[in-house]
Structures are given as C-alpha cells and as structure tokens.
Amino acid sequence: MSTSEHDQPAAIDRMAAQPLDLLVIGGGIVGSGIARDAAMRGLRVGLVEQHDFASGTSSRSSRLLHGGLRYLAQGRIGLVREASLEKRVLHRIAPHVAEPLPFVFPSYRGTPWPLWQLRIGVKFYDLLCSGRNLGRSESLGIAETSALLPGVAQRGLNGAVRYFDGLTSDARLVIDTLRSAARHGAMLQNYGRFEQAERNGEQWRASVRCAPDDRQCELQCRSIVNAGGPWGDRFPQSRVELRMTKGVHLVIHHDRLPIPAAVVLPEGKRILFAIPWRQRVILGTTDTDYQGRIEDIVCEPADVQYVLEVVNVVFPEARVTPADVISTWAGLRPLVANWRGKPSDISRAHVIRTSEPGWWDIAGGKLTTYRLMAEQMVDRVVGHLGRKTPPCRTAEEPLLGPADANERSGIAPPAIEQSAVEHYCRHEWAAHLEDVMIRRTSWHHYWPAAPQMAEQVAGWMAASLGWTAEQTTAELAAYQALCRADRGCCGG
C-alpha cells in the first residue's frame, strides 16, 4: 500500500469504518514506532496527532542517537546498554538518518570529569555496544586536543577523549517511521485531536476532532495507547505523573565555531554539546524544570545567555554572542516524575502502565530507544487482544528511505524545489507552511534566506493543496510570527 493513498480525510474515515485493534494517541517518535510495529504484526491500527506529526518533543531534541555517556557517571549502566544497542539497530535499519558522529570531551584539572575517568568511561562505553560501537574511542593528549579543536581553552587542559555516537534528523526519523507504518496499513491522522474515550463493553469508544473543518469523529477500538508525550498526563484514564524539563538549542553558522567533531562542553556535573550540522552548529542544551503551558514553551534570553556562557568558557576565542544565533528551538522532556534532585539527575528510563483493560500509558524514554519501547508496548497489546501475530520485526526491516534515490541523506536539508514540496504535501501529510519549513526539511534554520524560501514554498503548497490567496497570506503570516518568536530571544 502506497503512502499516497493516505490523504488526511480518508484516514479518519477508514478508522471509523470498522473497529480498530489499536488506537495510538500521539504522533511523536514513540507513537509512530508503536503504529509501525503493530501494523507490521497485522493489527488494524489508527494513530491520531493533535498537531503535526513530530511537532512536539520529537522535533526539538539534540538530534543525537546515543547511549548517554553521562549516565555511566550516574551508575545507570542498564539504561546505557539498552540505548547503546538500539543506537546500533537504528544505524542498521535507517542509515539515511543515522550518521556516525565523533565526540571530543576535553578534560580540565579541578573539574568533575578527570581524564583517567573519561578514559575508562569511553572504553566501557564501547563494550556496552557489544564491542561494536560506531567508531573506536581513543585518548588524546594536550597537543592533539589543541590541534583538533583550535581555540579550545588551554588553562588546566589535561587532554581529551574521543568517542562515537550518532547524528540524526529527529523529525525525519518520525516521518519515515510513519511512512513505513502506512506501507503496512496503519491509518494516520495529523491535526486530529483526541478528546475523550469511554469503555463500551469490551471495547472503547473514542472521540476525535479533526481540522480543518472541526469535524468530530467517533472511533470504536479494542485498545488504546496513550503516547501523548508532554500531554500524556491530561487524560482521565492516565496513570502517569510527569516532570517537565525544558531543553533549549541554539543554531549558529559553522564558521563562527568551525569544529570538526561534536564537542562535549562540561559545566560542573552537567554537560552541553556543540554539534556540527552541515553548514551550521547546534549548541545546547538546557535542562530546567518547566511548569508553564506546554503551548507557550519558547527560548528565553536567559537560556541563550546560559548556553553561550558555557560555549565561551570552552572556546574563549570564539566570543559567540546572541547576535550570532540564527535560530533556536525549545522543547519539553516528559520525564516520569521524580521530584528528588535536579532535572539532569532524573532517569530517562521509560514506563508502561495500565489503568483499565485495554488502556495503556507509555512515558519517559529517549529518542534512541523508541523502537524498543514500541516493541514492549505492542507485546502488551497483543497479549491483551489474545491474538496470535508474527513476532516483532522492526529491528530487522529497514525504514523507508528518501523518496528520491539520489538523495542519500535525510539529515542534510534537501534542495529547495517544487517537486520536493509537492511530495511533502501529497505523501508526507504536510498541511501548513511550518510543517514543510521546519519538520520536513529544516529550511527554517537557513537564515537569512529562510523568509524568502518560505514565500516560494507557500506558493508551491498553495498550488498543491488548493489554498486561496487568503489562506496563503494567513500561512505566511503565521510562519512570520513563528520566526519572530524564534529569533526574539537573541535580538534577531
């Protein structure tokens, strides 16, 4: 079945045509993985997302596939082992969105990260990948570190270690997981808000309200999985308590910090990253408690100041300022609540809980472990349904790759052209200008050209989706407002 058959109105209608085996709430990476796994096992699966696919946490990460080196220092060896093995799986099934990325971790005297400890840590890190990490770790002397990282702070420098994790495009990973789910028959609806559900005998009756006409649809389903991320504790049936922590990332031009590898930026016991991203560098992230409205999450000037202060301590000659920041993103980590300790101390482990027969909550976890989370969740659903299904195959079957065979990487922004935009509208569920500019392409992060690109893209989307002149103007206005909010924190 081709993804071209999955236009939005038909998706919700097909869900309503007969009972679903499984309704998934949430179109982030976890919900997408669950939909793919369940569809591959032959279940009749529907997924609804209140906004665009990947528009929440799953497009606001550090874009890393990693085991979590710092978790070793916290003694969470099981979590690191789990994520390290899944990192390898993703490089096998989705090589177009999983590139090996070397990390350099400089060590300074008098800090919580002594060189001897880092040397042991990275070797153990390799072992936790069953000795098959994405590259071999090594220790670097002071001269080697200085030569590799021009401008790195010299005072107290002991040397560094180099180890390997992976770089991804988080939103593209979601979209390609959904494309793969659709190929196996999953029915997928973005801009469809789950409103409520109630037991109806042995089944559930769920209500979903769909844009753009605000149509309410009733679905019958045998089971429901709440993969709502930051919204996951808002439903009456939910049995998870979340601790929201805010993570902010900044983007600068690569020539402002011309690093050849990702650099770990130690800040006390915390670590931040400088991550090369083609002609850009990603800086971040923060990790602070957040208690405001989920919809109001933005990068604040204080966030920018904090990140840049850390960057300029490690690279004092760079003198990166807010004026160098070309774009930002801010997201929420929906961690399973533990109110002891600082946000960075809270475990990234996931939980699966049930409150009533046929309802499950899945919360916590990491981008890297989404496939394993989905496998464990679908195992529970299959057991509840009493169905005999094929075993999980998501660790073996590759994700659908780029639509264009000549486009080998899903990490680099694609060339801006009309055929690409038409593809996102017709085959990848893009309904609004920001869907394409931010989540399908990352063109949004290519300033100062992004506003002009947006005007061109809006014209192509209007032709593809049949927008009126008024709709096109409204889409551009909404995107421009988003840009102002994005750059307002750094004086842009």
Long-range contacts (C-beta under 8 A, 24 or more apart in sequence): 1-182, 1-183, 1-184, 1-185, 2-183, 3-179, 3-182, 3-183, 3-400, 3-427, 3-428, 4-426, 4-427, 6-182, 6-187, 6-188, 6-429, 8-189, 8-190, 8-191, 8-192, 8-210, 8-429, 8-431, 9-210, 11-46, 11-187, 11-188, 11-189, 12-48, 12-187, 12-189, 12-192, 12-208, 12-210, 12-217, 13-217, 14-46, 14-187, 15-46, 15-187, 15-189, 15-217, 15-219, 16-217, 16-218, 16-219, 18-44, 18-220, 19-44, 19-203, 19-220, 19-221, 19-222, 20-44, 20-45, 20-46, 20-219, 20-220, 20-221, 20-222, 21-45, 21-221, 21-222, 21-223, 21-381, 21-385, 21-387, 22-46, 22-221, 22-222, 22-223, 22-224, 22-225, 22-381, 23-47, 23-48, 23-204, 23-206, 23-219, 23-221, 23-223, 23-224, 23-225, 24-48, 24-224, 24-225, 24-227, 25-194, 25-224, 25-225, 25-226, 25-227, 25-228, 25-235, 26-226, 26-227, 26-228, 26-229, 26-231, 26-232, 27-52, 27-53, 27-54, 27-174, 27-178, 27-188, 27-190, 28-53, 28-54, 28-56, 28-57, 28-58, 28-174, 28-227, 28-229, 29-54, 29-58, 29-170, 29-173, 29-174, 29-177, 29-367, 29-370, 30-227, 30-229, 30-362, 30-365, 30-370, 30-373, 30-374, 31-225, 31-227, 31-228, 32-58, 32-174, 32-177, 32-178, 32-181, 32-370, 33-177, 33-370, 33-371, 33-373, 33-374, 33-394, 34-225, 34-227, 34-362, 34-373, 34-374, 34-377, 34-378, 35-177, 35-178, 35-181, 35-186, 35-188, 36-177, 36-178, 36-180, 36-181, 36-184, 36-186, 36-374, 36-394, 37-371, 37-374, 37-375, 37-377, 37-378, 37-392, 37-394, 38-186, 38-378, 38-381, 39-181, 39-184, 39-185, 39-186, 40-184, 40-390, 40-392, 40-393, 40-394, 40-397, 41-378, 41-382, 41-389, 41-390, 41-391, 41-392, 42-387, 42-389, 42-390, 43-378, 43-381, 43-382, 43-385, 43-387, 43-389, 44-185, 45-181, 45-185, 45-186, 45-187, 46-186, 46-187, 46-188, 46-189, 46-219, 46-221, 47-178, 47-181, 47-186, 47-187, 47-188, 47-189, 48-189, 48-192, 48-193, 48-194, 48-208, 49-189, 49-190, 49-191, 49-192, 50-191, 50-192, 50-193, 50-194, 50-231, 51-190, 51-191, 52-190, 52-191, 52-429, 52-430, 52-431, 52-432, 52-434, 52-435, 52-439, 53-174, 53-175, 53-178, 53-188, 53-190, 53-429, 53-439, 54-170, 54-171, 54-174, 54-175, 54-439, 55-435, 55-439, 56-229, 56-230, 56-231, 56-331, 56-332, 57-229, 57-230, 57-331, 57-332, 57-333, 57-334, 58-170, 58-171, 58-174, 58-229, 58-367, 59-170, 59-171, 59-174, 59-329, 59-331, 59-438, 59-439, 60-170, 60-247, 60-249, 60-329, 60-330, 60-331, 60-332, 61-170, 61-247, 61-331, 61-367, 62-247, 62-249, 62-273, 62-275, 62-282, 62-284, 62-285, 63-167, 63-168, 63-169, 63-170, 63-275, 63-277, 63-282, 64-101, 64-165, 64-166, 64-167, 64-168, 64-273, 64-275, 64-367, 64-368, 65-90, 65-91, 65-98, 65-165, 65-166, 65-167, 65-168, 65-367, 65-368, 66-165, 66-166, 66-368, 67-125, 67-128, 67-129, 67-165, 67-368, 68-348, 68-366, 69-103, 69-105, 69-121, 69-122, 69-125, 69-163, 69-165, 69-264, 70-271, 71-348, 72-121, 72-124, 72-125, 73-117, 73-121, 73-269, 74-345, 76-347, 76-349, 77-128, 79-347, 79-348, 79-349, 80-125, 80-128, 81-128, 82-369, 82-372, 83-366, 83-368, 83-369, 84-125, 84-128, 84-129, 84-133, 85-128, 85-129, 85-130, 86-368, 86-369, 86-371, 86-372, 87-129, 87-134, 87-165, 87-166, 87-368, 88-129, 88-130, 88-132, 88-134, 89-371, 89-395, 90-166, 90-168, 90-173, 90-368, 90-371, 91-134, 91-166, 92-395, 92-398, 93-394, 93-395, 93-396, 93-397, 93-398, 93-399, 94-173, 94-176, 94-398, 94-399, 94-401, 96-176, 96-401, 96-402, 96-408, 96-409, 96-410, 96-411, 97-168, 97-169, 97-172, 97-173, 97-176, 97-399, 97-409, 97-410, 97-411, 98-166, 98-167, 98-168, 99-166, 99-167, 99-168, 99-409, 99-411, 100-134, 100-135, 100-164, 100-166, 100-167, 101-134, 101-164, 101-165, 101-166, 101-167, 101-261, 101-262, 101-275, 102-135, 102-162, 102-163, 102-164, 102-261, 102-262, 103-162, 103-163, 103-164, 103-165, 103-261, 103-262, 103-263, 103-264, 103-273, 104-140, 104-145, 104-148, 104-149, 104-160, 104-161, 104-162, 104-261, 104-262, 104-263, 104-264, 105-160, 105-161, 105-162, 105-163, 105-263, 105-264, 105-266, 105-271, 106-145, 106-149, 106-152, 106-153, 106-157, 106-159, 106-160, 106-263, 106-264, 106-266, 106-314, 107-157, 107-158, 107-159, 107-160, 107-161, 108-153, 108-155, 108-156, 108-157, 108-158, 108-266, 109-156, 109-158, 110-156, 111-156, 111-266, 111-268, 112-266, 112-268, 112-269, 113-266, 113-271, 114-158, 115-139, 115-158, 115-159, 115-160, 115-161, 118-160, 118-161, 119-161, 121-161, 122-161, 122-162, 122-163, 125-163, 126-163, 133-163, 133-164, 134-164, 134-165, 134-166, 135-163, 135-164, 136-164, 137-161, 137-162, 137-163, 137-164, 138-162, 148-260, 148-261, 149-259, 149-263, 149-315, 150-258, 151-315, 151-316, 151-317, 151-318, 152-263, 152-314, 152-315, 153-313, 153-314, 153-315, 153-316, 162-261, 165-262, 167-262, 167-275, 167-277, 167-411, 168-367, 168-411, 169-410, 169-411, 169-442, 170-367, 171-438, 171-439, 171-440, 171-442, 172-410, 172-411, 172-440, 173-367, 173-399, 173-410, 174-439, 175-428, 175-439, 175-440, 176-399, 176-400, 176-401, 176-410, 177-399, 178-429, 179-399, 179-400, 179-427, 179-428, 180-397, 180-399, 180-400, 183-400, 188-429, 190-429, 190-431, 191-431, 192-217, 194-228, 194-235, 196-235, 196-236, 197-224, 197-235, 197-237, 197-359, 199-356, 199-358, 202-358, 203-358, 204-358, 204-359, 211-431, 212-431, 222-358, 222-385, 223-358, 223-359, 223-360, 223-381, 223-384, 223-385, 224-358, 224-359, 224-360, 225-360, 225-361, 225-362, 225-377, 225-381, 226-359, 226-360, 226-361, 226-362, 227-362, 227-377, 229-332, 229-334, 230-294, 230-332, 230-334, 231-294, 232-334, 232-361, 232-362, 232-363, 233-363, 237-355, 237-356, 237-359, 237-361, 238-355, 238-361, 239-353, 239-354, 239-355, 239-361, 240-336, 240-337, 240-351, 240-353, 240-361, 240-363, 241-336, 241-337, 242-334, 242-335, 242-336, 242-337, 242-363, 243-289, 243-335, 243-336, 243-337, 243-338, 243-339, 243-343, 243-346, 244-289, 244-290, 244-291, 244-294, 244-332, 244-333, 244-334, 244-335, 245-287, 245-288, 245-289, 245-290, 245-332, 245-333, 245-335, 245-343, 245-346, 246-286, 246-287, 246-288, 246-289, 246-290, 246-297, 246-303, 246-330, 246-331, 246-332, 246-333, 247-284, 247-285, 247-286, 247-287, 247-330, 247-331, 247-332, 247-333, 248-284, 248-285, 248-286, 248-299, 248-300, 248-303, 248-304, 248-307, 248-328, 248-329, 248-330, 249-282, 249-283, 249-284, 249-285, 249-328, 249-329, 249-330, 250-282, 250-283, 250-284, 250-299, 250-304, 250-307, 250-308, 250-325, 250-327, 250-328, 250-490, 251-277, 251-280, 251-281, 251-282, 251-283, 251-325, 251-326, 251-327, 251-328, 251-445, 252-280, 252-281, 252-283, 252-320, 252-324, 252-325, 252-326, 253-279, 253-280, 253-281, 253-324, 253-326, 254-278, 254-279, 254-280, 254-281, 256-281, 256-318, 256-320, 256-324, 257-281, 257-283, 257-311, 257-315, 257-318, 257-320, 263-314, 265-310, 265-311, 265-313, 265-314, 266-314, 267-310, 267-313, 269-344, 270-344, 272-307, 272-310, 272-311, 274-311, 274-314, 274-315, 277-411, 278-411, 278-412, 278-413, 280-326, 280-445, 283-307, 283-308, 283-311, 283-320, 287-333, 287-342, 287-343, 287-344, 288-343, 289-343, 290-332, 294-332, 297-330, 297-331, 297-332, 298-330, 298-485, 298-489, 299-328, 299-329, 299-330, 299-486, 299-489, 299-490, 300-489, 301-489, 301-490, 303-330, 303-489, 304-328, 304-489, 304-490, 322-489, 322-490, 322-491, 323-490, 323-491, 323-492, 325-487, 325-490, 325-492, 326-445, 326-447, 326-448, 326-487, 326-492, 327-444, 327-445, 327-447, 327-450, 327-486, 327-487, 328-486, 328-487, 328-489, 328-490, 329-486, 334-363, 334-364, 335-364, 336-363, 336-364, 352-376, 352-377, 352-380, 354-380, 357-384, 358-384, 371-395, 403-427, 413-441, 413-442, 413-443, 413-445, 413-446, 414-441, 416-441, 416-443, 416-453, 416-456, 416-457, 418-460, 421-457, 421-460, 421-461, 421-464, 422-460, 422-464, 425-461, 425-464, 425-465, 426-464, 430-461, 431-465, 432-475, 432-478, 433-457, 433-458, 433-461, 433-475, 433-476, 433-478, 433-479, 434-478, 434-479, 434-482, 436-461, 437-479, 444-483, 444-486, 447-487, 447-492, 450-483, 451-480, 451-483, 454-479, 454-480
